[in-house]
Amino acid sequence: MTRFLISDANPGGRKLEDILLDLRSDVLKRCTKIAEDHRPEALHVLANNVKVLEHLTAAIELAQDSTVLLDRAFGPSEAQDGGAPRIGVA
């Protein structure tokens, strides 16, 4: 199964949106470290990071939407307590 996400095999895992939020935070911190560097390479990397941040934000919103949908349809996840998956097969 997965190494990072909550699952029946990994009840100590994390929700996708939480991992993505941490990743976005790390990218933002890197951006602030190079924000004052006006060399072409730094500007290019910063522009790429801004695009990555946009994609991460979209991914976070999608992951949160899925969680809301599953919570509404099936109640809160019990995967962290060893419960069965709400959708799919174990």
Secondary structure, DSSP 8 states (H G I E B T S, - for coil): --SSB--SS-TT-B-HHHHHHHHHHHHHHHHHHHTT--SHHHHHHHHHHHHHHHHHHHHHHHHHHHHHHHHHHH-S--GGGT---SSS--
